[in-house]
Amino acid sequence: MMEETDAEILRQLARDGRMSFTDLAKETGLSVSAVHSRVRRLEQRGVIRGYHAVIDPEALDLPLTAFVSVKPIDPAAPDDAPDHLAGISAIEACHSVAGDESYILKVRVPSPTALEAVLQEIRFAANVSTRTTVVLSTPYEGRPPSF
């Protein structure tokens, strides 16, 4: 179980990854040096794996999001689809899943025509069949874990 002070630091950073050590210190009641030390330890332990900007995909002309379930055409083939798909930039995420499919991919593209092209590229690159679900809206996404 994580110490409550470290959990509070993580909650604050999950809300604002650019929060200064000074502001973290104010929120947690610790000194700036103590907060800095704790954050550094959380990074070294791999609890904090990095910091990133949240970018609006529509601002990049990528308004269409789809989830693509993939299943190998030949079940006896090596399970190497992620390696074959890693170079397809439209794939934002790849999740290994239990069930009929092997992986679920999150794809962002500018249009239905682009989605069709990406689906063909996925099928060809990894020798898989696909099942696609197009996202109509996203009420929330990227929520930090509760702890």
LUMLO-291634 format. One record per residue (C-alpha): x, y, z. Coordinates in steps of 0.001 Angstrom, whole numbers, padded with zeros to 6 digits, always signed. Layout:
XYZ...
This chain:
+000000+000000+000000+001231+003465-000857+001875+006083+001792-000862+008753+001832+001559+011626+001190+002897+009934-001958-000674+009206-003035-001542+012900-002635+001480+013906-004704+000336+011498-007420-003235+012835-007311-001951+016383-007735+000397+015463-010591-002335+013430-012316-004465+016595-012393-001580+018843-013448+001656+017198-014541+003305+020618-014793+002600+021535-011165+005692+023084-009601+007419+021593-006593+006485+024784-004712+002777+024254-005435+003049+020540-004605+004652+021485-001298+001760+023851-000503-000811+021161-001338+000890+018445+000719+002276+020478+003626+005827+019318+002905+008922+021339+002155+009912+021871-001461+012992+019674-001015+010910+016877+000552+008436+016982-002338+011286+016982-004852+012833+013959-003139+009527+012069-003061+008754+012794-006718+012264+011669-007705+011777+008393-005769+008368+007836-007398+010013+008333-010795+012913+005990-009971+010499+003286-008760+008555+003579-012008+005361+004760-010315+005612+007960-012361+006500+006754-015843+006572+010138-017550+004842+013403-018262+003018+014321-021451+000861+016945-023080-002806+016167-023701-003407+017139-027317-006809+017725-028898-006979+015276-031838-009502+017493-033646-006963+020321-033645-004718+017942-035616-007560+017121-038042-008068+013661-036514-011760+013801-035547-012556+010118-036154-011697+007648-033397-012280+003914-033743-011565+000808-031747-010325-002001-033936-010397-005541-032571-007891-007819-034264-007731-011579-034422-005084-013651-036210-006280-015318-039387-004064-018294-038531-004353-019064-034781-001174-021156-034992+000869-018165-036212+003222-016380-033796+001565-013732-031622+003559-010824-033045+000828-008459-034245+001993-005552-032023+005448-005715-033603+003958-005631-037108+001589-002774-036242+003985-000542-034285+004871+001514-037353+001293+002503-038173+001069+006037-036801-002756+006120-036764-002721+003499-033978-002704+005419-030702-002865+002398-028383-002662-001390-028530-004184-003488-025743-003835-007255-025364-007253-008587-024367-008997-011771-023304-011837-013024-025453-012301-013787-029135-009921-011079-030301-006253-010864-029388-005841-007088-029358-007909-003936-029382-006375-000946-031120-007354+002677-030631-007086+004451-033977-007418+008167-034817-007841+009287-038423-009172+012278-040376-012004+010530-042256-013890+007303-042969-011782+006902-046111-008616+007139-044021-010053+004597-041578-010679+002195-044434-007064+002602-045587-005721+002035-042057-007855-001095-041675-006387-002476-044896-002894-001630-043679-003545-003373-040331-004904-006510-042020-001987-006704-044432+000772-005873-041923-000273-008363-039236-002275-010981-041186-005330-010441-038992-009063-010020-039340-010618-006883-037871-013861-005755-036262-014289-001995-035984-016338+000186-033673-016485+003888-034530-016636+006319-031590-019500+008820-031769-018446+010920-028775-016120+010722-025779-017730+011998-022555-014423+011440-020690-011040+009910-021306-007623+009708-019682-008924+009782-016125-006275+009041-013506-006678+005815-011543-008444+006079-008212-006222+005278-005255
